[in-house]
Amino acid sequence: MAHPDHVQNALDWANMQGWKVFPTLANEKRPCIKDPFGRATNEREEIIRLFSLHPAAGLGIPTGPSNGITVLDIDRKNGVDGLFNFRALEIEIPMTGLVRTPSGGFHIYFNTGNMEVPNSVSSVARGVDVRGAGGYVQGPGTVNVTGTYWWDQRCLSPLGKLAEMPASLLRYCMGASLEDEYSTCWKRSPIRKELLDPVVEGRRNATMASRIGYLIRKLDVDLAWDAAQHINAKCCKPPLPIRELERTFRSILKRELRNG
C-alpha cells in the first residue's frame, strides 16, 4: 500500500536511522500533537497512524538521548552568517549527516549517545544553535512554504553512521547558556550554570571538585578530563597546578565509581 509522501518520509527515516519521530506543523516549526516527546516513535504502524492524521506534516526528530543525537543548527539569514562565525572557531568537523535547510543553513548531526548536551541559542557562535537534550529539529524531507529540508548524500549516505561530536566542539556546547525553551533536564543542576564562572584563589579545590563531579556524571572520562582542564585554565585565578588538578579528578572519579 502506497502512503502519502510525508508518511513515507517518516517511515523511511525511522527505518534508516532508527529515529523516533513525530509530526510537526512544517511552516510553524512546532509539534502538531500533544506530548510529542512521549509519543515520538519508530514503530511502523504508530508512525502511519500519527502522520496520517496530519496531512503534509513535517518530520520532527527529538534530539538528545532519546535518539542518541545532537544537532548543530547553523543559520544564514537576517544578516547573520552562522557558517562564517562557526568557521572562525577552527573546529574540524568529521564526515557526518548534513541537512540543508530552506533558508540556506545547515543541520549537522552527531552521534552523542546518552550524553545530555544542552540546547543553546547563538552561544557557540552567533547564528549557531545547538539542539540536544529535550530539543528537536525539523527532519529531512520536511517541506514548508520556503522550501525543503534535504539530506546531502555527498556528506553521508542516509544509511550511514553518524560521527561522534568532536571534543573541541563538545566543550563549546557544554559551555553554552541555556536559552532554549525545550531545554529541561539541564536546568535542574545549579552547577551547570556555574561551570564557567570565575573561581578565586582559596576556593579553587572545592569548586573544581564540585564541577569535576558534575562533568564525570555527564560525560565519558576522557571528555570530562578535557573539560576539567579547560575550566581550570579558563576560570581559576590562578589555575591549579596540573598535578593537583589530576589528583582531584582521580579522587572524584574513584568516588563516583564507588557510588555507582
C-alpha positions in Angstrom: 0.0 0.0 0.0 1.4 3.4 -1.0 1.4 6.1 1.7 1.4 9.9 1.3 4.8 11.4 0.8 5.1 12.8 4.3 4.1 9.5 5.9 6.6 7.5 3.8 9.3 10.0 4.6 8.8 9.5 8.3 8.8 5.7 7.8 12.0 5.9 5.8 14.0 7.8 8.3 12.7 5.8 11.2 13.8 2.7 9.3 17.2 4.0 8.0 18.4 5.6 11.2 16.2 4.1 13.8 15.0 7.5 14.9 11.8 8.1 16.9 9.8 10.8 15.1 6.6 12.9 15.5 4.6 15.1 13.1 5.1 18.9 13.1 3.4 21.9 11.6 6.1 22.5 9.0 5.6 26.2 8.5 5.4 26.9 12.2 8.2 24.5 13.2 6.2 23.2 16.2 4.7 19.9 17.1 1.1 19.3 16.0 0.4 16.7 18.7 0.4 16.9 22.5 3.3 15.3 24.3 5.4 14.9 21.2 8.5 13.6 23.0 6.5 11.0 24.9 4.6 9.9 21.7 7.6 10.0 19.3 8.0 6.6 17.9 10.0 4.5 15.4 7.2 1.8 15.2 5.9 1.5 11.7 2.1 1.2 12.4 2.2 4.0 15.0 4.0 6.3 12.6 1.4 5.6 9.9 -1.4 6.4 12.4 0.2 9.6 13.8 1.3 11.1 10.5 -1.9 10.1 8.5 -3.9 12.3 10.9 -1.9 15.4 9.8 -1.7 15.9 6.0 1.6 17.3 4.8 3.1 17.3 8.3 6.8 17.9 8.8 9.1 15.5 10.3 10.0 16.2 14.0 13.1 14.4 15.2 13.8 14.6 19.0 17.4 15.3 19.8 19.4 14.2 22.9 19.5 10.7 24.5 16.1 9.6 23.1 17.6 9.3 19.6 21.3 9.5 20.7 21.9 12.6 18.6 22.8 16.3 18.9 22.3 18.6 16.0 24.3 21.8 15.3 21.9 24.3 13.6 23.8 26.8 11.5 21.7 29.7 10.3 22.5 32.0 7.3 19.7 34.7 7.4 18.7 38.1 8.6 22.2 39.4 8.0 23.9 36.7 10.2 26.2 34.2 8.6 26.5 31.4 11.2 28.7 29.4 8.9 31.3 32.2 8.7 31.2 32.6 12.5 31.5 28.9 13.1 34.4 28.5 10.7 36.2 31.2 12.8 36.3 28.7 15.7 38.5 26.4 13.5 36.9 23.2 14.7 37.5 20.3 12.3 34.2 18.5 11.6 34.3 14.8 10.6 32.2 13.4 7.8 28.7 13.1 9.2 25.0 13.7 8.5 24.2 17.1 7.0 20.8 18.5 6.2 20.5 21.7 4.1 17.6 23.9 5.3 15.3 26.1 3.2 17.0 29.3 4.5 20.4 28.3 3.2 21.7 27.0 6.5 22.7 23.6 7.7 21.8 21.0 10.4 24.9 18.9 11.2 24.0 15.6 13.0 26.3 14.0 15.6 26.1 10.7 17.5 26.2 11.7 21.2 24.6 8.5 22.6 23.3 9.0 26.2 25.2 12.3 26.7 22.9 15.2 27.7 24.3 18.0 25.6 22.2 21.2 26.4 20.2 23.3 24.0 21.5 26.8 23.3 20.9 29.7 21.0 23.9 31.6 19.4 26.2 30.7 22.4 28.6 28.5 20.5 28.8 31.3 17.9 26.4 33.9 16.6 23.9 32.2 14.3 24.9 28.7 15.6 22.3 26.9 17.8 22.5 23.5 19.5 19.7 21.1 19.7 20.4 18.5 22.3 18.6 17.0 25.3 15.0 18.0 25.3 15.1 19.6 21.9 14.1 18.6 18.3 14.7 19.6 14.7 12.7 19.6 11.5 14.0 16.5 9.8 15.0 15.9 6.1 12.1 15.7 3.7 10.1 18.4 5.6 8.5 20.8 3.2 7.4 24.3 4.1 6.5 27.5 2.2 10.1 28.4 1.7 11.5 25.1 0.6 12.6 21.6 1.6 15.0 20.3 4.3 17.1 17.8 2.4 19.8 15.3 3.3 23.1 16.0 1.5 24.2 12.5 0.4 27.6 13.9 -0.7 28.4 14.1 3.0 26.9 10.9 4.3 24.5 8.2 3.0 21.1 8.2 4.7 22.1 4.7 5.9 25.5 5.9 7.1 26.7 6.0 10.7 26.8 9.5 12.2 30.2 10.7 13.5 30.7 11.4 17.2 30.8 15.0 18.2 34.4 16.3 18.3 35.7 17.0 21.8 36.6 20.6 20.8 33.1 21.3 19.7 31.6 19.5 22.7 33.5 21.8 25.0 31.8 24.8 23.3 28.4 23.2 23.6 28.9 22.4 27.3 29.7 26.0 28.0 26.7 27.3 26.1 24.0 29.1 28.0 20.5 27.7 28.4 18.1 29.9 26.4 16.0 27.4 24.5 12.5 26.7 25.8 12.9 23.0 25.1 15.9 22.6 27.4 14.7 20.9 30.6 16.9 18.3 32.2 20.0 20.5 32.4 18.2 23.3 34.3 17.9 21.1 37.4 21.5 21.5 38.5 22.9 24.9 39.6 26.4 23.6 38.8 25.6 23.6 35.1 25.1 27.4 35.1 28.3 27.9 37.1 30.6 25.7 35.1 32.5 28.7 33.5 32.1 31.2 36.4 35.4 32.6 37.7 37.0 30.8 40.6 39.1 32.8 43.1 42.1 31.5 45.0 41.1 29.9 48.2 38.0 28.3 46.6 39.7 26.5 43.7 40.0 23.0 45.1 36.5 22.8 46.5 34.9 24.4 43.4 36.8 22.3 40.9 35.9 19.1 42.9 32.2 20.0 42.6 32.5 20.8 38.9 34.5 17.7 38.1 31.9 15.5 39.8 29.2 17.1 37.6 31.3 16.5 34.5 32.0 12.9 35.3 28.3 12.2 35.7 27.5 13.8 32.4 30.4 12.8 30.1 32.7 9.9 29.5 36.0 10.1 31.5 38.3 11.4 28.7 35.9 14.2 27.8 35.3 15.1 31.4 39.1 15.4 31.9 39.4 17.6 28.9 36.6 19.8 30.1 38.1 20.0 33.6 41.4 21.2 32.2 39.6 23.7 30.1 37.6 25.1 33.1 40.8 25.1 35.2 42.7 27.2 32.6 39.8 29.5 31.8 38.2 30.1 35.2 40.6 29.5 38.1 42.7 32.6 39.1 45.4 31.3 39.0 44.9 27.8 37.6 45.6 24.8 39.8 48.8 23.0 39.0 48.1 20.2 36.6 49.2 17.5 39.0 46.9 18.9 41.7 44.0 19.0 39.3 44.7 15.4 38.2 44.8 14.2 41.9 41.4 15.9 42.4 40.0 14.4 39.3 41.1 10.9 40.1 39.7 11.2 43.7 36.3 12.4 42.4 36.3 9.7 39.7 37.0 7.0 42.3 34.2 8.3 44.5 31.7 8.4 41.6 32.6 4.9 40.5 32.2 3.6 44.1 28.8 5.3 44.4 27.7 3.8 41.1 
